[in-house]
Amino acid sequence: MVSINLSDPAVQSYILYSGILGLKLLAVTILTGRVRYAKKVFANEEDAKRTKGKVKYDDPDVERVRRAHLNDLENIPVFWVLGALYLTTAPEAAWATLLFRVYTAGRILHTIVYAVKPLPQPARGIAFGIPFIITVYMGFKVVTHFITAL
């Protein structure tokens, strides 16, 4: 039986970086709203009327921020699940903390180079790829750890 100890530094690290990633998701929501209001481009008629804006579904700036947000919504929940499962393999705290920290920094950097200050490739690819590799690594470690128990 595996137990998770909240005083374990790896668990505390996971909780800290998960909280940061949750706040980051909320921040990108606000960023999307800021871009919509700055450009007066909305997806709903009632929002457009209130600000004398227009309904438009293909504004490149709004869509860029929305795609960055969608990318977060596709990747961060997987980190939450695999990171929590990874903790059940009793990883070394320093290594787990490094993985969680680099993952979080990469996701923040991804949003910056994708939606805040777009940079040419390979900036976005690297900022996406490193966290992705970390997630794959954690998933692989979980599977290989528990496959021997079958």
C-alpha positions as CSV (number, residue, x, y, z in Angstrom):
1,M,0.0,0.0,0.0
2,V,1.3,3.4,-1.0
3,S,0.7,6.4,1.3
4,I,1.2,10.0,0.5
5,N,2.7,12.1,3.4
6,L,2.0,15.8,3.2
7,S,5.2,16.5,5.0
8,D,7.2,14.8,2.2
9,P,9.1,17.5,0.3
10,A,8.2,15.9,-3.0
11,V,4.5,16.1,-2.1
12,Q,4.8,19.7,-0.9
13,S,6.6,20.6,-4.1
14,Y,3.9,19.0,-6.2
15,I,1.2,20.9,-4.3
16,L,3.1,24.2,-4.7
17,Y,3.7,23.9,-8.4
18,S,0.2,22.6,-9.0
19,G,-1.1,25.7,-7.3
20,I,1.1,27.9,-9.5
21,L,-0.2,26.1,-12.6
22,G,-3.8,26.6,-11.4
23,L,-3.2,30.3,-11.0
24,K,-1.5,30.4,-14.4
25,L,-4.6,28.9,-16.0
26,L,-6.7,31.6,-14.4
27,A,-4.3,34.3,-15.5
28,V,-4.6,33.2,-19.1
29,T,-8.3,33.5,-18.8
30,I,-7.9,37.1,-17.7
31,L,-5.4,37.6,-20.6
32,T,-7.9,36.4,-23.1
33,G,-10.5,38.9,-21.7
34,R,-7.9,41.7,-21.8
35,V,-7.2,41.1,-25.4
36,R,-10.9,40.8,-26.3
37,Y,-11.7,44.1,-24.6
38,A,-8.6,45.9,-26.0
39,K,-9.6,44.9,-29.5
40,K,-13.4,45.1,-28.8
41,V,-13.8,41.7,-30.4
42,F,-16.2,39.2,-28.7
43,A,-17.7,35.9,-29.3
44,N,-21.1,36.9,-27.9
45,E,-23.5,39.6,-29.1
46,E,-24.3,40.9,-25.6
47,D,-20.7,41.5,-24.8
48,A,-20.1,43.3,-28.1
49,K,-23.2,45.5,-27.6
50,R,-22.0,46.5,-24.1
51,T,-18.7,47.8,-25.3
52,K,-19.7,48.9,-28.8
53,G,-17.5,46.1,-30.2
54,K,-18.1,43.5,-32.7
55,V,-18.7,39.7,-32.8
56,K,-15.8,38.1,-34.5
57,Y,-14.5,34.5,-34.2
58,D,-11.2,34.8,-36.1
59,D,-9.3,37.7,-34.7
60,P,-5.6,36.6,-34.8
61,D,-4.6,38.1,-31.5
62,V,-7.6,36.7,-29.6
63,E,-7.2,33.3,-31.3
64,R,-3.5,33.2,-30.4
65,V,-4.3,33.7,-26.7
66,R,-7.2,31.2,-26.8
67,R,-4.9,28.6,-28.4
68,A,-2.4,29.1,-25.7
69,H,-5.1,28.6,-23.1
70,L,-6.4,25.6,-24.9
71,N,-2.9,24.1,-24.9
72,D,-2.7,24.6,-21.2
73,L,-6.1,22.9,-20.7
74,E,-4.9,20.0,-22.8
75,N,-1.6,19.6,-20.9
76,I,-1.7,20.9,-17.3
77,P,-4.5,18.4,-16.1
78,V,-2.4,15.6,-17.5
79,F,0.5,16.9,-15.4
80,W,-1.7,17.0,-12.3
81,V,-2.8,13.4,-12.8
82,L,0.6,11.9,-13.7
83,G,2.4,14.1,-11.2
84,A,0.2,12.8,-8.4
85,L,0.6,9.2,-9.6
86,Y,4.4,9.8,-9.9
87,L,4.5,10.6,-6.2
88,T,3.2,7.1,-5.5
89,T,6.5,5.7,-6.9
90,A,8.4,7.3,-4.0
91,P,10.7,9.4,-6.2
92,E,13.7,11.2,-4.7
93,A,12.4,14.6,-3.5
94,A,15.1,16.7,-5.1
95,W,14.5,15.0,-8.5
96,A,10.7,15.3,-8.3
97,T,11.0,18.9,-7.3
98,L,13.2,19.6,-10.2
99,L,10.8,18.0,-12.6
100,F,7.8,19.9,-11.2
101,R,9.7,23.2,-11.2
102,V,11.0,22.8,-14.8
103,Y,7.5,21.7,-16.0
104,T,5.9,24.8,-14.4
105,A,8.6,27.1,-15.7
106,G,8.2,25.6,-19.2
107,R,4.4,26.1,-19.2
108,I,4.8,29.7,-18.1
109,L,7.4,30.3,-20.7
110,H,5.2,28.6,-23.3
111,T,2.4,31.1,-22.6
112,I,4.8,34.0,-22.8
113,V,6.4,33.1,-26.1
114,Y,3.0,32.0,-27.6
115,A,0.5,34.6,-26.4
116,V,2.2,37.5,-24.6
117,K,5.3,38.2,-26.7
118,P,5.2,35.8,-29.6
119,L,8.7,34.6,-30.6
120,P,9.7,32.6,-33.7
121,Q,10.2,28.9,-33.5
122,P,11.8,27.0,-31.9
123,A,11.0,29.0,-28.8
124,R,7.5,27.8,-28.5
125,G,8.5,24.2,-29.5
126,I,11.1,24.1,-26.8
127,A,8.8,25.6,-24.2
128,F,6.2,23.0,-25.1
129,G,8.5,20.1,-25.6
130,I,10.4,20.1,-22.3
131,P,7.3,20.0,-20.1
132,F,5.8,17.4,-22.5
133,I,8.9,15.1,-22.1
134,I,8.6,15.5,-18.3
135,T,5.0,14.4,-18.3
136,V,5.9,11.4,-20.5
137,Y,8.7,10.5,-18.2
138,M,6.5,10.6,-15.1
139,G,3.9,8.5,-16.9
140,F,6.6,6.0,-17.9
141,K,7.9,5.8,-14.4
142,V,4.4,5.2,-13.0
143,V,3.7,2.4,-15.5
144,T,7.1,0.7,-15.1
145,H,6.9,1.0,-11.3
146,F,3.5,-0.6,-11.0
147,I,3.7,-3.1,-13.9
148,T,6.0,-5.3,-11.8
149,A,3.2,-5.5,-9.1
150,L,0.9,-7.3,-11.5
